[in-house]
Amino acid sequence: MEEVKIRITPDSAAEVSIVTTAFPKGLSDNGTCLTQLNIPGAGAVMVIGNMLISVSGQVKQDLRFNM
């Protein structure tokens, strides 16, 4: 299994994190079993700062960080 690198800012108060599709794809490509659940319809729009982001799916992850 290869190392998958991503730069994030962990937020212990957040219930969800938004990542690009490249992150779960990179994990899946390297042998991690992830199931993506598609959000039906046009997708939800979440506001992050002043940005609008279209969300088309979700993946449940249990991540641990070494800092």
Rosetta blueprint (number, residue, H / E / L):
1 M L
2 E L
3 E L
4 V L
5 K L
6 I L
7 R L
8 I L
9 T L
10 P L
11 D L
12 S L
13 A L
14 A L
15 E L
16 V L
17 S L
18 I L
19 V L
20 T L
21 T L
22 A H
23 F H
24 P H
25 K H
26 G H
27 L H
28 S H
29 D H
30 N L
31 G L
32 T L
33 C L
34 L L
35 T L
36 Q E
37 L E
38 N E
39 I L
40 P L
41 G L
42 A L
43 G L
44 A E
45 V E
46 M E
47 V E
48 I E
49 G L
50 N L
51 M E
52 L E
53 I E
54 S E
55 V E
56 S L
57 G E
58 Q E
59 V E
60 K L
61 Q L
62 D L
63 L L
64 R L
65 F L
66 N L
67 M L
